[in-house]
Amino acid sequence: ATALSSAAFAQAYPERQITMVVPFAAGGPTDTVARLVAEKMSGDLGQQIIIENLGGAGGTLGAGRVAESDPDGYTILMHHIGMATAATLYRSLAYDTVNAFDYVGLVTEVPMVMVARKDFEPADFPAFVQYVKENADGVTMANAGIGAASHLCGMLFQSAIDTQFVTVPYKGTGPAMTDLLGGQVDFMCDQTTNTTQQITGGTIKAYAVTTPERLPLFPDLPTVAENDLPQMEVSIWHGIYAPKGTPAEVTERLSKSLQLALADPGVITAMGDLGTALPAADATPAALKAKLESEIARWKTIIDAAGVYAD
Ligand code: MLT
């Protein structure tokens, strides 16, 4: 076929279905945000956005898959803060975090909650911290691999209480939640998108939230700062990326569709019910680029201080 000029190509975009890679297993928080947004974007774009879950290595496998995809707008990535932390955690990434992607826009910010299996002994967060410190060799924390949000929160927790314990990696906190519900693992720090239903249903125990303020959803849940652990504060921002070299008209088209999705009342309600707060509609490519670059610098300092690396 003759190569379409970039303008003609972008004009026709999208003319077939788009793949949105979620770098974690289905059923987890990243997958939840992706499916919510992709469904609305599909309507606006007139083409189906299908989700491809590619978990592993804390999200870096899926990110790498998109980095090496054709920059034609038909393979995009939904990722979160792990895009920034992996840049420091992994000394040999298959992709160059700041140069392998073009930017579509920021999506949403999600709080985290420290949760445990329902029959875990400690009754409240202070007792939880004490118990973990005293039983460090006998407790297990689930996460979605080095580079995951659950890993980041766990790293902050271990640094804050100066205690190391066994962590169990999963391909996402969807599968990790299954084991938490089954009592196969003791606790984890996970996003409200994945924990709200379980907390409300009483099938897991919740100890504290990692936001500066308490969550309207859970007014009785204390913050980590109330328990003198403000260094654990972390919220999980999400962004949509495209491979470097994607025509600007295409990323702009995707950004416009994302902004419409984030302004949709149904999406706002659904995200609110899951404890997430949508950013003002700064879902522009420039806002995501700036966020990623500033977050890489911020978390590099914290990760280097903790001395935690993947390899
Ligand atoms: C994480 O810990 O990064 C996420 O919860 C992973 C996921 O979305 O499953």
py3Dmol code that shows the C-alpha trace and the ligand (Angstrom):
import py3Dmol

protein = """\
ATOM      1  CA  ALA A   1       0.000   0.000   0.000  1.00  0.00           C
ATOM      2  CA  THR A   2       1.279   3.477  -0.608  1.00  0.00           C
ATOM      3  CA  ALA A   3       2.440   5.185   2.551  1.00  0.00           C
ATOM      4  CA  LEU A   4      -0.266   7.630   3.512  1.00  0.00           C
ATOM      5  CA  SER A   5       1.073  11.108   4.161  1.00  0.00           C
ATOM      6  CA  SER A   6       1.090  11.737   7.872  1.00  0.00           C
ATOM      7  CA  ALA A   7      -1.694  14.326   7.506  1.00  0.00           C
ATOM      8  CA  ALA A   8      -3.900  11.992   5.433  1.00  0.00           C
ATOM      9  CA  PHE A   9      -3.073   9.124   7.810  1.00  0.00           C
ATOM     10  CA  ALA A  10      -3.939  11.184  10.874  1.00  0.00           C
ATOM     11  CA  GLN A  11      -7.098  12.483   9.192  1.00  0.00           C
ATOM     12  CA  ALA A  12      -8.343   8.939   8.704  1.00  0.00           C
ATOM     13  CA  TYR A  13      -7.384   7.848  12.254  1.00  0.00           C
ATOM     14  CA  PRO A  14      -8.771   5.705  13.742  1.00  0.00           C
ATOM     15  CA  GLU A  15      -9.959   3.380  11.013  1.00  0.00           C
ATOM     16  CA  ARG A  16      -9.601   0.082  12.909  1.00  0.00           C
ATOM     17  CA  GLN A  17      -9.641  -1.130  16.520  1.00  0.00           C
ATOM     18  CA  ILE A  18      -7.016   0.137  18.951  1.00  0.00           C
ATOM     19  CA  THR A  19      -5.135  -1.994  21.502  1.00  0.00           C
ATOM     20  CA  MET A  20      -4.696  -0.498  24.963  1.00  0.00           C
ATOM     21  CA  VAL A  21      -2.030  -2.464  26.818  1.00  0.00           C
ATOM     22  CA  VAL A  22      -2.567  -2.746  30.574  1.00  0.00           C
ATOM     23  CA  PRO A  23       0.766  -3.883  32.051  1.00  0.00           C
ATOM     24  CA  PHE A  24      -0.923  -5.845  34.862  1.00  0.00           C
ATOM     25  CA  ALA A  25      -3.321  -8.779  35.107  1.00  0.00           C
ATOM     26  CA  ALA A  26      -7.020  -8.334  34.398  1.00  0.00           C
ATOM     27  CA  GLY A  27      -9.228  -7.482  37.364  1.00  0.00           C
ATOM     28  CA  GLY A  28      -6.712  -5.198  39.083  1.00  0.00           C
ATOM     29  CA  PRO A  29      -6.872  -1.428  39.619  1.00  0.00           C
ATOM     30  CA  THR A  30      -5.022  -0.466  36.434  1.00  0.00           C
ATOM     31  CA  ASP A  31      -7.316  -2.717  34.424  1.00  0.00           C
ATOM     32  CA  THR A  32     -10.365  -1.152  36.104  1.00  0.00           C
ATOM     33  CA  VAL A  33      -9.329   2.402  35.202  1.00  0.00           C
ATOM     34  CA  ALA A  34      -8.395   1.317  31.676  1.00  0.00           C
ATOM     35  CA  ARG A  35     -11.714  -0.401  30.952  1.00  0.00           C
ATOM     36  CA  LEU A  36     -13.734   2.511  32.362  1.00  0.00           C
ATOM     37  CA  VAL A  37     -11.944   5.051  30.183  1.00  0.00           C
ATOM     38  CA  ALA A  38     -11.488   2.861  27.076  1.00  0.00           C
ATOM     39  CA  GLU A  39     -15.192   2.148  26.815  1.00  0.00           C
ATOM     40  CA  LYS A  40     -16.034   5.849  26.708  1.00  0.00           C
ATOM     41  CA  MET A  41     -13.151   6.697  24.356  1.00  0.00           C
ATOM     42  CA  SER A  42     -14.285   3.931  21.975  1.00  0.00           C
ATOM     43  CA  GLY A  43     -17.661   5.650  21.640  1.00  0.00           C
ATOM     44  CA  ASP A  44     -16.085   8.963  20.757  1.00  0.00           C
ATOM     45  CA  LEU A  45     -13.455   7.499  18.428  1.00  0.00           C
ATOM     46  CA  GLY A  46     -15.914   5.251  16.615  1.00  0.00           C
ATOM     47  CA  GLN A  47     -13.489   2.323  16.940  1.00  0.00           C
ATOM     48  CA  GLN A  48     -13.236  -0.299  19.681  1.00  0.00           C
ATOM     49  CA  ILE A  49     -10.355   0.049  22.142  1.00  0.00           C
ATOM     50  CA  ILE A  50      -9.572  -3.490  23.239  1.00  0.00           C
ATOM     51  CA  ILE A  51      -7.636  -4.114  26.450  1.00  0.00           C
ATOM     52  CA  GLU A  52      -4.609  -6.382  26.326  1.00  0.00           C
ATOM     53  CA  ASN A  53      -3.371  -7.391  29.787  1.00  0.00           C
ATOM     54  CA  LEU A  54       0.355  -8.054  29.813  1.00  0.00           C
ATOM     55  CA  GLY A  55       1.550  -8.392  33.424  1.00  0.00           C
ATOM     56  CA  GLY A  56       5.019  -9.085  34.740  1.00  0.00           C
ATOM     57  CA  ALA A  57       8.079  -7.292  36.142  1.00  0.00           C
ATOM     58  CA  GLY A  58       6.016  -4.648  37.902  1.00  0.00           C
ATOM     59  CA  GLY A  59       4.485  -3.296  34.693  1.00  0.00           C
ATOM     60  CA  THR A  60       7.741  -2.938  32.774  1.00  0.00           C
ATOM     61  CA  LEU A  61       6.993  -5.872  30.445  1.00  0.00           C
ATOM     62  CA  GLY A  62       3.802  -4.252  29.188  1.00  0.00           C
ATOM     63  CA  ALA A  63       5.418  -0.822  28.932  1.00  0.00           C
ATOM     64  CA  GLY A  64       8.248  -2.338  26.896  1.00  0.00           C
ATOM     65  CA  ARG A  65       5.765  -4.002  24.559  1.00  0.00           C
ATOM     66  CA  VAL A  66       4.230  -0.620  23.726  1.00  0.00           C
ATOM     67  CA  ALA A  67       7.607   1.102  23.457  1.00  0.00           C
ATOM     68  CA  GLU A  68       8.529  -1.240  20.592  1.00  0.00           C
ATOM     69  CA  SER A  69       5.141  -1.142  18.840  1.00  0.00           C
ATOM     70  CA  ASP A  70       4.512   0.714  15.577  1.00  0.00           C
ATOM     71  CA  PRO A  71       3.939   4.432  16.330  1.00  0.00           C
ATOM     72  CA  ASP A  72       0.640   4.444  14.430  1.00  0.00           C
ATOM     73  CA  GLY A  73      -1.792   5.114  17.272  1.00  0.00           C
ATOM     74  CA  TYR A  74      -3.146   1.545  17.217  1.00  0.00           C
ATOM     75  CA  THR A  75      -1.165   0.373  20.248  1.00  0.00           C
ATOM     76  CA  ILE A  76      -1.280   2.551  23.365  1.00  0.00           C
ATOM     77  CA  LEU A  77      -0.392   2.044  27.040  1.00  0.00           C
ATOM     78  CA  MET A  78      -2.365   2.711  30.209  1.00  0.00           C
ATOM     79  CA  HIS A  79       0.131   2.924  33.056  1.00  0.00           C
ATOM     80  CA  HIS A  80       0.566   4.616  36.403  1.00  0.00           C
ATOM     81  CA  ILE A  81       3.203   5.997  38.786  1.00  0.00           C
ATOM     82  CA  GLY A  82       5.204   2.830  38.161  1.00  0.00           C
ATOM     83  CA  MET A  83       6.315   4.359  34.847  1.00  0.00           C
ATOM     84  CA  ALA A  84       8.253   6.902  36.935  1.00  0.00           C
ATOM     85  CA  THR A  85       9.529   4.605  39.703  1.00  0.00           C
ATOM     86  CA  ALA A  86      10.689   1.813  37.345  1.00  0.00           C
ATOM     87  CA  ALA A  87      13.009   4.322  35.676  1.00  0.00           C
ATOM     88  CA  THR A  88      15.087   4.245  38.890  1.00  0.00           C
ATOM     89  CA  LEU A  89      14.240   0.785  40.269  1.00  0.00           C
ATOM     90  CA  TYR A  90      15.385  -1.056  37.119  1.00  0.00           C
ATOM     91  CA  ARG A  91      18.940  -0.306  36.067  1.00  0.00           C
ATOM     92  CA  SER A  92      18.470  -2.194  32.810  1.00  0.00           C
ATOM     93  CA  LEU A  93      15.039  -1.457  31.334  1.00  0.00           C
ATOM     94  CA  ALA A  94      14.193  -2.650  27.816  1.00  0.00           C
ATOM     95  CA  TYR A  95      13.086   0.909  27.021  1.00  0.00           C
ATOM     96  CA  ASP A  96      14.190   4.474  27.672  1.00  0.00           C
ATOM     97  CA  THR A  97      11.380   5.816  29.872  1.00  0.00           C
ATOM     98  CA  VAL A  98      11.591   9.469  28.814  1.00  0.00           C
ATOM     99  CA  ASN A  99      12.404   8.928  25.138  1.00  0.00           C
ATOM    100  CA  ALA A 100      10.445   5.852  24.097  1.00  0.00           C
ATOM    101  CA  PHE A 101       6.968   7.316  24.404  1.00  0.00           C
ATOM    102  CA  ASP A 102       4.732  10.069  23.184  1.00  0.00           C
ATOM    103  CA  TYR A 103       2.065  11.334  25.541  1.00  0.00           C
ATOM    104  CA  VAL A 104      -1.730  11.281  25.420  1.00  0.00           C
ATOM    105  CA  GLY A 105      -2.727  12.553  28.867  1.00  0.00           C
ATOM    106  CA  LEU A 106      -3.161  12.106  32.627  1.00  0.00           C
ATOM    107  CA  VAL A 107      -6.152   9.996  33.599  1.00  0.00           C
ATOM    108  CA  THR A 108      -6.893   9.885  37.317  1.00  0.00           C
ATOM    109  CA  GLU A 109      -5.355   9.856  40.770  1.00  0.00           C
ATOM    110  CA  VAL A 110      -6.135   6.912  43.069  1.00  0.00           C
ATOM    111  CA  PRO A 111      -5.575   6.717  46.827  1.00  0.00           C
ATOM    112  CA  MET A 112      -4.083   3.609  48.458  1.00  0.00           C
ATOM    113  CA  VAL A 113      -5.202   1.694  51.516  1.00  0.00           C
ATOM    114  CA  MET A 114      -3.211  -0.625  53.766  1.00  0.00           C
ATOM    115  CA  VAL A 115      -5.382  -3.756  53.936  1.00  0.00           C
ATOM    116  CA  ALA A 116      -5.039  -7.241  55.433  1.00  0.00           C
ATOM    117  CA  ARG A 117      -6.745 -10.592  55.341  1.00  0.00           C
ATOM    118  CA  LYS A 118      -9.966 -10.515  57.368  1.00  0.00           C
ATOM    119  CA  ASP A 119      -8.691 -12.509  60.358  1.00  0.00           C
ATOM    120  CA  PHE A 120      -5.280 -10.795  60.631  1.00  0.00           C
ATOM    121  CA  GLU A 121      -4.746 -10.229  64.358  1.00  0.00           C
ATOM    122  CA  PRO A 122      -3.992  -6.483  64.749  1.00  0.00           C
ATOM    123  CA  ALA A 123      -7.133  -4.448  65.432  1.00  0.00           C
ATOM    124  CA  ASP A 124      -5.921  -1.033  64.222  1.00  0.00           C
ATOM    125  CA  PHE A 125      -3.015   0.600  62.382  1.00  0.00           C
ATOM    126  CA  PRO A 126      -0.752   1.181  65.424  1.00  0.00           C
ATOM    127  CA  ALA A 127      -1.230  -2.470  66.457  1.00  0.00           C
ATOM    128  CA  PHE A 128      -0.627  -3.503  62.818  1.00  0.00           C
ATOM    129  CA  VAL A 129       2.691  -1.631  62.701  1.00  0.00           C
ATOM    130  CA  GLN A 130       3.730  -3.100  66.063  1.00  0.00           C
ATOM    131  CA  TYR A 131       2.741  -6.628  64.981  1.00  0.00           C
ATOM    132  CA  VAL A 132       4.689  -6.390  61.708  1.00  0.00           C
ATOM    133  CA  LYS A 133       7.776  -5.090  63.526  1.00  0.00           C
ATOM    134  CA  GLU A 134       7.603  -7.894  66.105  1.00  0.00           C
ATOM    135  CA  ASN A 135       6.787 -10.665  63.613  1.00  0.00           C
ATOM    136  CA  ALA A 136       8.761  -9.486  60.589  1.00  0.00           C
ATOM    137  CA  ASP A 137       9.976 -13.015  59.826  1.00  0.00           C
ATOM    138  CA  GLY A 138       6.482 -14.443  59.862  1.00  0.00           C
ATOM    139  CA  VAL A 139       4.387 -11.993  57.810  1.00  0.00           C
ATOM    140  CA  THR A 140       3.942 -11.696  54.036  1.00  0.00           C
ATOM    141  CA  MET A 141       2.984  -8.653  51.951  1.00  0.00           C
ATOM    142  CA  ALA A 142       1.544  -9.032  48.439  1.00  0.00           C
ATOM    143  CA  ASN A 143       2.485  -6.726  45.582  1.00  0.00           C
ATOM    144  CA  ALA A 144       2.389  -6.658  41.782  1.00  0.00           C
ATOM    145  CA  GLY A 145       6.159  -6.817  41.336  1.00  0.00           C
ATOM    146  CA  ILE A 146       8.972  -4.283  41.592  1.00  0.00           C
ATOM    147  CA  GLY A 147       7.718  -1.117  39.899  1.00  0.00           C
ATOM    148  CA  ALA A 148       4.093  -1.624  40.890  1.00  0.00           C
ATOM    149  CA  ALA A 149       2.192   0.881  43.001  1.00  0.00           C
ATOM    150  CA  SER A 150       1.695  -1.813  45.635  1.00  0.00           C
ATOM    151  CA  HIS A 151       5.458  -2.368  45.640  1.00  0.00           C
ATOM    152  CA  LEU A 152       6.118   1.365  46.020  1.00  0.00           C
ATOM    153  CA  CYS A 153       3.762   1.657  48.990  1.00  0.00           C
ATOM    154  CA  GLY A 154       5.339  -1.453  50.528  1.00  0.00           C
ATOM    155  CA  MET A 155       8.808   0.032  50.065  1.00  0.00           C
ATOM    156  CA  LEU A 156       7.718   3.263  51.762  1.00  0.00           C
ATOM    157  CA  PHE A 157       6.183   1.203  54.579  1.00  0.00           C
ATOM    158  CA  GLN A 158       9.321  -0.877  55.127  1.00  0.00           C
ATOM    159  CA  SER A 159      11.462   2.266  55.170  1.00  0.00           C
ATOM    160  CA  ALA A 160       9.056   4.097  57.479  1.00  0.00           C
ATOM    161  CA  ILE A 161       8.985   1.332  60.111  1.00  0.00           C
ATOM    162  CA  ASP A 162      12.594   0.285  59.466  1.00  0.00           C
ATOM    163  CA  THR A 163      11.558  -3.343  59.107  1.00  0.00           C
ATOM    164  CA  GLN A 164      12.059  -5.823  56.245  1.00  0.00           C
ATOM    165  CA  PHE A 165       9.610  -8.656  55.620  1.00  0.00           C
ATOM    166  CA  VAL A 166       8.769 -11.136  52.858  1.00  0.00           C
ATOM    167  CA  THR A 167       6.927  -9.711  49.843  1.00  0.00           C
ATOM    168  CA  VAL A 168       5.038 -11.962  47.416  1.00  0.00           C
ATOM    169  CA  PRO A 169       4.870 -10.694  43.792  1.00  0.00           C
ATOM    170  CA  TYR A 170       1.819 -11.265  41.570  1.00  0.00           C
ATOM    171  CA  LYS A 171       1.091 -10.243  37.971  1.00  0.00           C
ATOM    172  CA  GLY A 172      -1.340  -7.717  39.391  1.00  0.00           C
ATOM    173  CA  THR A 173      -3.200  -6.914  42.588  1.00  0.00           C
ATOM    174  CA  GLY A 174      -6.291  -8.506  41.091  1.00  0.00           C
ATOM    175  CA  PRO A 175      -4.791 -11.985  41.582  1.00  0.00           C
ATOM    176  CA  ALA A 176      -3.138 -10.780  44.809  1.00  0.00           C
ATOM    177  CA  MET A 177      -6.554  -9.835  46.195  1.00  0.00           C
ATOM    178  CA  THR A 178      -7.776 -13.387  45.516  1.00  0.00           C
ATOM    179  CA  ASP A 179      -5.013 -14.737  47.758  1.00  0.00           C
ATOM    180  CA  LEU A 180      -5.650 -12.071  50.396  1.00  0.00           C
ATOM    181  CA  LEU A 181      -9.324 -13.052  50.483  1.00  0.00           C
ATOM    182  CA  GLY A 182      -8.240 -16.673  50.779  1.00  0.00           C
ATOM    183  CA  GLY A 183      -5.813 -15.884  53.591  1.00  0.00           C
ATOM    184  CA  GLN A 184      -2.778 -17.100  51.599  1.00  0.00           C
ATOM    185  CA  VAL A 185      -1.023 -13.752  52.115  1.00  0.00           C
ATOM    186  CA  ASP A 186      -1.231 -11.405  55.102  1.00  0.00           C
ATOM    187  CA  PHE A 187      -1.521  -7.825  53.858  1.00  0.00           C
ATOM    188  CA  MET A 188      -0.960  -5.412  50.999  1.00  0.00           C
ATOM    189  CA  CYS A 189      -1.137  -1.755  50.120  1.00  0.00           C
ATOM    190  CA  ASP A 190      -3.531  -1.403  47.211  1.00  0.00           C
ATOM    191  CA  GLN A 191      -5.559   1.197  45.385  1.00  0.00           C
ATOM    192  CA  THR A 192      -9.145   2.006  46.341  1.00  0.00           C
ATOM    193  CA  THR A 193     -10.249   0.885  42.855  1.00  0.00           C
ATOM    194  CA  ASN A 194      -9.441  -2.659  43.976  1.00  0.00           C
ATOM    195  CA  THR A 195     -10.193  -2.516  47.689  1.00  0.00           C
ATOM    196  CA  THR A 196     -13.351  -0.410  48.118  1.00  0.00           C
ATOM    197  CA  GLN A 197     -15.792  -3.239  47.423  1.00  0.00           C
ATOM    198  CA  GLN A 198     -13.916  -5.664  49.674  1.00  0.00           C
ATOM    199  CA  ILE A 199     -13.609  -3.169  52.534  1.00  0.00           C
ATOM    200  CA  THR A 200     -17.306  -2.256  52.310  1.00  0.00           C
ATOM    201  CA  GLY A 201     -18.174  -5.929  52.139  1.00  0.00           C
ATOM    202  CA  GLY A 202     -16.050  -6.726  55.192  1.00  0.00           C
ATOM    203  CA  THR A 203     -14.108  -9.456  53.371  1.00  0.00           C
ATOM    204  CA  ILE A 204     -10.763  -7.786  54.143  1.00  0.00           C
ATOM    205  CA  LYS A 205      -9.504  -5.585  56.971  1.00  0.00           C
ATOM    206  CA  ALA A 206      -8.485  -1.948  56.284  1.00  0.00           C
ATOM    207  CA  TYR A 207      -6.026  -0.071  58.521  1.00  0.00           C
ATOM    208  CA  ALA A 208      -5.133   3.309  57.012  1.00  0.00           C
ATOM    209  CA  VAL A 209      -5.212   5.387  53.837  1.00  0.00           C
ATOM    210  CA  THR A 210      -2.108   6.911  52.232  1.00  0.00           C
ATOM    211  CA  THR A 211      -3.755  10.253  51.393  1.00  0.00           C
ATOM    212  CA  PRO A 212      -3.087  13.456  53.376  1.00  0.00           C
ATOM    213  CA  GLU A 213      -6.794  13.619  54.279  1.00  0.00           C
ATOM    214  CA  ARG A 214      -9.264  10.866  55.200  1.00  0.00           C
ATOM    215  CA  LEU A 215     -11.401   9.550  52.325  1.00  0.00           C
ATOM    216  CA  PRO A 216     -15.095  10.523  52.162  1.00  0.00           C
ATOM    217  CA  LEU A 217     -15.725   6.866  51.309  1.00  0.00           C
ATOM    218  CA  PHE A 218     -14.166   5.701  54.585  1.00  0.00           C
ATOM    219  CA  PRO A 219     -14.396   8.535  57.151  1.00  0.00           C
ATOM    220  CA  ASP A 220     -13.375   6.184  59.988  1.00  0.00           C
ATOM    221  CA  LEU A 221     -10.153   5.060  58.290  1.00  0.00           C
ATOM    222  CA  PRO A 222      -7.215   7.066  59.643  1.00  0.00           C
ATOM    223  CA  THR A 223      -4.478   8.444  57.438  1.00  0.00           C
ATOM    224  CA  VAL A 224      -0.868   7.277  57.692  1.00  0.00           C
ATOM    225  CA  ALA A 225       0.048  10.818  58.801  1.00  0.00           C
ATOM    226  CA  GLU A 226      -2.318  10.547  61.793  1.00  0.00           C
ATOM    227  CA  ASN A 227      -0.189   7.574  62.767  1.00  0.00           C
ATOM    228  CA  ASP A 228       3.050   9.541  62.444  1.00  0.00           C
ATOM    229  CA  LEU A 229       3.995   7.939  59.115  1.00  0.00           C
ATOM    230  CA  PRO A 230       3.521  10.822  56.633  1.00  0.00           C
ATOM    231  CA  GLN A 231       6.450   9.483  54.607  1.00  0.00           C
ATOM    232  CA  MET A 232       4.061   6.743  53.444  1.00  0.00           C
ATOM    233  CA  GLU A 233       1.828   9.251  51.633  1.00  0.00           C
ATOM    234  CA  VAL A 234       1.404   8.257  47.989  1.00  0.00           C
ATOM    235  CA  SER A 235      -1.400   8.520  45.428  1.00  0.00           C
ATOM    236  CA  ILE A 236      -1.357   6.656  42.145  1.00  0.00           C
ATOM    237  CA  TRP A 237      -1.642   8.847  39.088  1.00  0.00           C
ATOM    238  CA  HIS A 238      -2.343   7.180  35.744  1.00  0.00           C
ATOM    239  CA  GLY A 239      -1.479   8.199  32.186  1.00  0.00           C
ATOM    240  CA  ILE A 240      -1.952   7.019  28.615  1.00  0.00           C
ATOM    241  CA  TYR A 241       1.129   6.796  26.385  1.00  0.00           C
ATOM    242  CA  ALA A 242       1.862   5.999  22.730  1.00  0.00           C
ATOM    243  CA  PRO A 243       5.107   4.806  21.144  1.00  0.00           C
ATOM    244  CA  LYS A 244       7.559   7.591  20.261  1.00  0.00           C
ATOM    245  CA  GLY A 245       7.002   8.868  16.740  1.00  0.00           C
ATOM    246  CA  THR A 246       3.216   8.649  16.802  1.00  0.00           C
ATOM    247  CA  PRO A 247       1.868  11.545  14.675  1.00  0.00           C
ATOM    248  CA  ALA A 248       0.930  14.511  16.872  1.00  0.00           C
ATOM    249  CA  GLU A 249      -2.493  14.667  15.203  1.00  0.00           C
ATOM    250  CA  VAL A 250      -3.086  11.125  16.483  1.00  0.00           C
ATOM    251  CA  THR A 251      -2.027  11.738  20.101  1.00  0.00           C
ATOM    252  CA  GLU A 252      -4.032  14.979  20.076  1.00  0.00           C
ATOM    253  CA  ARG A 253      -7.080  13.067  18.784  1.00  0.00           C
ATOM    254  CA  LEU A 254      -6.667  10.476  21.538  1.00  0.00           C
ATOM    255  CA  SER A 255      -6.175  13.224  24.132  1.00  0.00           C
ATOM    256  CA  LYS A 256      -9.404  14.954  23.095  1.00  0.00           C
ATOM    257  CA  SER A 257     -11.235  11.628  23.376  1.00  0.00           C
ATOM    258  CA  LEU A 258      -9.698  11.029  26.819  1.00  0.00           C
ATOM    259  CA  GLN A 259     -10.736  14.486  27.995  1.00  0.00           C
ATOM    260  CA  LEU A 260     -14.305  13.810  26.871  1.00  0.00           C
ATOM    261  CA  ALA A 261     -14.277  10.466  28.720  1.00  0.00           C
ATOM    262  CA  LEU A 262     -13.021  12.089  31.940  1.00  0.00           C
ATOM    263  CA  ALA A 263     -15.769  14.728  31.703  1.00  0.00           C
ATOM    264  CA  ASP A 264     -18.476  12.087  31.245  1.00  0.00           C
ATOM    265  CA  PRO A 265     -20.839  12.052  34.264  1.00  0.00           C
ATOM    266  CA  GLY A 266     -21.003   8.260  34.238  1.00  0.00           C
ATOM    267  CA  VAL A 267     -17.224   7.947  34.344  1.00  0.00           C
ATOM    268  CA  ILE A 268     -16.953  10.574  37.090  1.00  0.00           C
ATOM    269  CA  THR A 269     -19.561   8.758  39.188  1.00  0.00           C
ATOM    270  CA  ALA A 270     -17.964   5.349  38.633  1.00  0.00           C
ATOM    271  CA  MET A 271     -14.506   6.665  39.499  1.00  0.00           C
ATOM    272  CA  GLY A 272     -15.909   8.431  42.583  1.00  0.00           C
ATOM    273  CA  ASP A 273     -17.586   5.226  43.752  1.00  0.00           C
ATOM    274  CA  LEU A 274     -14.139   3.592  43.488  1.00  0.00           C
ATOM    275  CA  GLY A 275     -12.513   6.279  45.635  1.00  0.00           C
ATOM    276  CA  THR A 276     -10.616   8.013  42.845  1.00  0.00           C
ATOM    277  CA  ALA A 277     -10.388  11.747  42.287  1.00  0.00           C
ATOM    278  CA  LEU A 278     -10.193  12.880  38.676  1.00  0.00           C
ATOM    279  CA  PRO A 279      -7.698  15.626  37.969  1.00  0.00           C
ATOM    280  CA  ALA A 280      -9.009  18.837  36.385  1.00  0.00           C
ATOM    281  CA  ALA A 281      -9.205  18.034  32.673  1.00  0.00           C
ATOM    282  CA  ASP A 282      -5.488  18.555  32.157  1.00  0.00           C
ATOM    283  CA  ALA A 283      -5.439  15.288  30.223  1.00  0.00           C
ATOM    284  CA  THR A 284      -3.154  16.930  27.680  1.00  0.00           C
ATOM    285  CA  PRO A 285       0.074  15.423  26.315  1.00  0.00           C
ATOM    286  CA  ALA A 286       2.138  18.268  27.820  1.00  0.00           C
ATOM    287  CA  ALA A 287       0.662  17.743  31.309  1.00  0.00           C
ATOM    288  CA  LEU A 288       1.517  14.039  31.270  1.00  0.00           C
ATOM    289  CA  LYS A 289       5.058  14.680  29.984  1.00  0.00           C
ATOM    290  CA  ALA A 290       5.645  17.230  32.767  1.00  0.00           C
ATOM    291  CA  LYS A 291       4.161  14.894  35.414  1.00  0.00           C
ATOM    292  CA  LEU A 292       6.297  11.941  34.347  1.00  0.00           C
ATOM    293  CA  GLU A 293       9.517  13.952  34.296  1.00  0.00           C
ATOM    294  CA  SER A 294       8.906  15.574  37.696  1.00  0.00           C
ATOM    295  CA  GLU A 295       7.847  12.245  39.253  1.00  0.00           C
ATOM    296  CA  ILE A 296      10.946  10.432  37.949  1.00  0.00           C
ATOM    297  CA  ALA A 297      13.104  13.035  39.707  1.00  0.00           C
ATOM    298  CA  ARG A 298      11.022  12.958  42.905  1.00  0.00           C
ATOM    299  CA  TRP A 299      10.954   9.173  43.300  1.00  0.00           C
ATOM    300  CA  LYS A 300      14.613   8.757  42.278  1.00  0.00           C
ATOM    301  CA  THR A 301      15.584  10.634  45.451  1.00  0.00           C
ATOM    302  CA  ILE A 302      13.293   8.501  47.631  1.00  0.00           C
ATOM    303  CA  ILE A 303      14.241   5.177  45.998  1.00  0.00           C
ATOM    304  CA  ASP A 304      17.979   5.937  46.140  1.00  0.00           C
ATOM    305  CA  ALA A 305      17.571   6.778  49.847  1.00  0.00           C
ATOM    306  CA  ALA A 306      15.831   3.424  50.413  1.00  0.00           C
ATOM    307  CA  GLY A 307      18.457   1.660  48.316  1.00  0.00           C
ATOM    308  CA  VAL A 308      15.859  -0.658  46.760  1.00  0.00           C
ATOM    309  CA  TYR A 309      16.547  -1.782  43.168  1.00  0.00           C
ATOM    310  CA  ALA A 310      15.247  -4.538  40.916  1.00  0.00           C
ATOM    311  CA  ASP A 311      18.571  -5.784  39.586  1.00  0.00           C
TER     312      ASP A 311
END
"""
ligand_1 = """\
9
MLT
C -0.077 -2.018 41.239
O 0.168 -2.469 42.361
O 0.718 -1.371 40.535
C -1.411 -2.263 40.645
O -2.306 -2.571 41.646
C -1.250 -3.425 39.721
C -2.561 -3.762 39.081
O -3.202 -2.865 38.509
O -2.927 -4.940 39.171
"""
view = py3Dmol.view(width=600, height=400)
view.addModel(protein, "pdb")
view.setStyle({"model": 0}, {"cartoon": {"style": "trace"}})
view.addModel(ligand_1, "xyz")
view.setStyle({"model": 1}, {"stick": {}})
view.zoomTo()
view.show()
